[in-house]
């Protein structure tokens, strides 16, 4: 794929992923507001004062949600069916695992530079219509996203968002 097409695909993937993560994060915000507040006016204040744009990042929200799930809503969380893995076999809650994994993908798409240069990873074949980021930690590793991998990630994010939007608790 020519470099300019690679950049265009990267922009499309990044925009789509960030849009879907924002939708998921809104679902997390609603979940947290309803858990901590019994009054609608307090929910608004909670959102403004605690969940606001620059006060709590996605990773912190996920840690709190994981705690609530593990201690208060485990049955509801176990109703969730992951489309990318089944951590029940490992004794984990799939919703928690998927939240962490999607936050990792979000960070890759939001912060990593698209890898376009020959040399460093040129010995590792890259499939057509695939964008590549690199991970540098003790070694240089490719992080490739083809259409199927990306589609699975988006479907997983949407699946989680739908699960959060569909919750009905009487805290």
C-alpha positions in Angstrom: 0.0 0.0 0.0 1.4 3.4 -0.9 2.3 5.6 2.1 -0.5 8.1 1.5 -3.1 5.3 1.4 -1.6 3.9 4.6 -2.0 7.3 6.3 -5.6 7.6 5.0 -6.5 4.2 6.3 -4.8 5.0 9.6 -6.9 8.2 9.9 -10.1 6.3 9.2 -9.3 3.6 11.7 -8.2 6.1 14.4 -11.3 8.2 14.0 -13.6 5.3 14.1 -12.0 3.7 17.1 -11.9 7.0 19.1 -15.6 7.6 18.2 -16.6 4.2 19.5 -14.5 4.5 22.6 -16.2 7.8 23.4 -19.5 6.0 23.2 -18.3 3.3 25.5 -16.9 5.9 27.9 -20.2 7.6 28.0 -21.8 4.3 29.0 -19.2 3.9 31.8 -20.0 7.4 33.0 -23.7 6.6 33.2 -22.9 3.4 35.1 -20.7 5.2 37.6 -23.1 8.1 38.1 -26.0 5.7 38.8 -23.9 3.7 41.1 -22.6 6.6 43.2 -25.7 8.9 43.0 -29.3 8.3 44.0 -30.4 11.7 42.9 -30.4 13.0 39.3 -29.1 16.4 40.3 -26.2 14.7 42.1 -25.5 12.7 38.9 -25.0 15.9 37.0 -22.7 17.3 39.7 -20.8 14.0 39.9 -20.2 14.1 36.2 -19.1 17.8 36.3 -16.9 17.5 39.3 -15.5 14.0 39.1 -15.9 12.4 35.7 -15.3 15.7 33.8 -13.1 15.7 30.7 -9.9 16.5 32.4 -10.4 15.0 35.9 -10.6 11.3 35.3 -9.1 9.4 32.4 -10.5 6.3 30.8 -8.0 4.0 32.6 -9.1 5.3 36.0 -12.8 4.9 35.2 -12.1 1.3 34.1 -10.4 0.5 37.4 -13.4 1.8 39.3 -15.9 0.0 37.1 -13.9 -3.3 37.5 -14.1 -2.9 41.2 -17.9 -2.3 41.1 -18.4 -5.3 38.8 -16.3 -7.6 41.0 -18.0 -6.6 44.2 -21.6 -5.6 43.2 -22.6 -6.6 39.7 -20.8 -9.8 39.0 -23.9 -11.6 37.8 -24.7 -8.8 35.3 -21.1 -8.7 34.1 -21.1 -12.5 33.5 -24.2 -12.1 31.2 -21.8 -10.2 28.9 -20.5 -12.4 26.0 -17.1 -11.3 24.7 -16.7 -11.6 21.0 -12.9 -11.7 21.2 -12.1 -14.0 24.1 -13.5 -16.2 26.7 -11.7 -15.5 30.0 -14.3 -17.5 32.0 -12.0 -20.5 31.5 -9.2 -18.6 33.2 -11.5 -17.6 36.1 -11.7 -14.0 34.9 -14.7 -11.8 34.1 -14.7 -11.3 30.3 -16.2 -7.8 30.6 -13.3 -6.6 32.8 -10.8 -8.2 30.4 -12.3 -6.6 27.4 -12.4 -3.2 29.0 -8.7 -3.4 29.7 -7.9 -4.7 26.2 -9.9 -2.0 24.5 -8.2 0.7 26.6 -4.9 -0.7 25.4 -6.0 -0.5 21.7 -7.3 3.0 22.3 -3.9 4.1 23.7 -2.1 2.6 20.7 -4.4 4.4 18.2 -4.3 7.7 20.1 -0.6 7.9 20.9 1.5 5.8 18.6 3.0 7.0 15.4 2.1 5.1 12.2 5.1 3.1 11.2 5.9 3.7 7.5 9.7 3.4 7.2 11.7 0.6 5.8 14.5 -0.8 7.8 13.6 -1.3 11.4 10.8 -3.9 10.8 11.3 -4.5 7.1 12.2 -8.1 7.7 8.7 -8.8 9.1 6.1 -9.1 6.3 3.1 -6.8 6.5 -0.2 -7.8 4.9 -1.8 -5.6 2.3 -4.4 -3.1 3.7 -2.8 -3.3 7.1 -1.6 -0.4 9.2 1.4 -0.9 11.5 2.4 0.7 14.7 5.5 -0.3 16.7 5.9 -1.3 20.3 9.4 -0.6 21.7 9.9 -2.3 25.0 12.9 -4.6 25.4 12.5 -5.3 21.7 10.9 -3.7 18.6 7.6 -5.4 17.8 5.0 -4.7 15.1 1.4 -3.9 16.1 -0.5 -4.7 12.9 -4.2 -3.9 12.3 -5.8 -5.4 9.3 -9.5 -5.0 8.4 -10.6 -8.1 10.2 -8.7 -7.3 13.4 -9.9 -3.8 13.4 -13.5 -4.9 12.8 -13.3 -7.3 15.7 -12.1 -4.5 18.0 -14.9 -2.1 16.9 -17.5 -4.9 17.3 -16.1 -5.6 20.8 -16.3 -1.9 21.8 -19.8 -1.6 20.5 -20.8 -4.9 22.3 -19.5 -3.5 25.6 -21.2 -0.1 25.1 -24.5 -1.9 24.5 -24.1 -3.9 27.6 -23.5 -0.8 29.7 -26.4 1.1 28.1 -28.7 -1.9 28.8 -28.0 -2.2 32.5 -30.9 -1.8 34.9 -29.9 -1.7 38.5 -31.7 -0.8 41.6 -28.6 0.2 43.6 
